């Protein structure tokens, strides 16, 4: 059975596309936000497939970018090299070599370059939302000049 990802809009609706006949159907999934995130759907063409509902505010893009991080406002300075695994307009996820000492609530200064034509440099402040072993998830807390470069990069 095929699985199709469908992004849920802020009004609780989504557009489901059949993977066989490309027929579109707009559906309300507002009541399912805290229930199932995977639905079994049958199209008019008799195809049965799964729909994975994505409730994120921003589209995530899988990447492989290198950069550095450093803690701000923390008594125990922590810095190092990071490998960004995915990025969105609202934040990013990265991996470090070995275990990290970061926890939720830490504020970081991030510095990395995009793999676009200009090799745009991005400098952001971010709040750590989760940290497990060598994986850290951050939410951007500043709105700098690099937002234009990042927004254009995420459209590609």
C-alpha positions in Angstrom: 0.0 0.0 0.0 1.4 3.4 -1.0 1.8 6.2 1.4 1.2 9.9 0.4 2.1 12.9 2.6 -0.4 15.7 2.8 0.2 19.0 4.6 -2.7 20.3 6.8 -3.4 24.0 6.6 -4.1 26.2 9.6 -7.9 26.0 8.9 -7.8 22.2 9.4 -8.2 21.3 5.7 -5.9 19.3 3.4 -5.7 18.3 -0.2 -5.3 14.6 -0.9 -3.9 13.5 -4.2 -4.4 10.0 -5.5 -1.0 8.5 -6.4 -2.5 6.6 -9.4 -5.0 8.9 -11.2 -3.8 12.2 -9.6 -7.3 13.1 -8.7 -7.5 15.9 -6.0 -9.8 15.9 -3.0 -10.1 18.6 -0.4 -11.0 17.3 3.0 -11.4 18.6 6.5 -9.3 16.8 9.1 -9.6 19.4 11.9 -11.1 16.8 14.3 -8.2 14.4 13.8 -5.4 16.6 15.0 -4.9 14.8 18.3 -6.0 11.4 17.0 -4.7 9.5 14.0 -2.1 11.0 11.7 -2.4 8.2 9.1 -5.6 7.6 7.2 -6.6 4.8 4.8 -8.2 6.4 1.8 -10.1 4.9 -1.2 -10.2 6.9 -4.4 -12.9 6.8 -7.0 -10.5 4.9 -9.2 -10.7 2.1 -6.5 -7.0 2.7 -5.4 -6.5 2.3 -1.7 -3.6 4.2 -0.2 -2.5 5.8 3.1 -2.3 9.5 3.7 0.2 10.8 6.3 -1.1 14.0 7.7 1.6 16.6 8.3 0.6 19.3 10.9 3.8 21.3 10.9 3.6 25.0 10.4 6.5 25.1 8.0 7.6 22.7 5.3 10.8 20.8 6.2 13.5 20.2 3.6 16.0 17.4 4.1 19.6 18.7 3.7 23.2 17.9 4.5 24.8 21.2 5.5 27.8 21.8 7.8 28.0 24.6 10.3 28.9 25.6 13.9 26.9 26.2 17.0 27.8 28.0 20.3 25.7 28.5 23.4 24.7 32.0 24.6 23.7 33.1 28.1 24.8 29.8 29.7 27.3 29.3 32.5 28.7 26.2 30.7 29.9 27.2 27.3 29.3 24.6 24.7 30.3 24.9 21.0 31.2 22.6 18.1 30.6 21.5 14.6 27.1 20.5 13.5 25.7 18.6 10.5 22.2 19.9 9.6 19.9 17.1 8.6 16.7 19.2 7.9 15.7 22.8 7.9 12.5 24.9 7.7 11.5 28.5 8.0 10.9 28.0 11.7 13.9 25.9 12.7 16.3 23.1 12.0 17.6 19.7 13.2 21.2 18.9 13.4 23.6 16.1 14.6 26.9 16.4 16.4 29.7 13.9 16.8 29.5 12.2 20.2 27.0 13.2 22.9 26.0 16.8 23.4 25.5 18.7 26.7 22.6 20.8 25.5 19.1 20.6 26.9 15.7 22.2 26.1 15.8 25.9 26.8 19.4 26.5 25.8 19.9 29.4 23.4 22.4 28.9 20.5 24.2 31.1 18.0 24.1 29.1 14.7 26.4 29.8 11.7 26.2 27.8 8.5 26.2 28.2 4.7 23.5 27.0 2.3 24.3 24.9 -0.7 22.8 27.4 -3.1 24.6 29.3 -6.0 25.6 32.2 -3.7 26.7 29.9 -0.8 24.6 32.2 1.4 25.8 32.5 5.0 23.1 32.2 7.6 23.6 33.4 11.2 20.7 32.7 13.5 19.8 32.6 17.2 17.8 29.4 18.1 16.1 27.9 21.1 16.7 24.2 21.7 13.4 22.4 21.7 14.7 18.9 22.1 18.0 17.1 22.5 18.4 13.3 22.4 21.9 11.7 22.3 23.6 13.5 19.3 20.4 15.0 17.7 19.3 18.5 18.5 16.1 20.3 17.3 16.0 24.1 17.4 13.5 26.8 16.7 14.7 30.1 15.3 14.1 33.1 17.7 15.4 36.0 15.5 14.2 37.5 12.3 17.5 38.6 10.6 18.5 39.6 7.0 19.2 35.9 6.2 15.5 35.2 6.2 15.3 36.1 2.5 18.1 33.8 1.5 16.6 31.0 3.6 13.0 31.5 2.3 14.3 31.4 -1.3 16.4 28.3 -0.6 13.4 26.5 0.9 11.3 27.1 -2.2 13.8 25.3 -4.4 
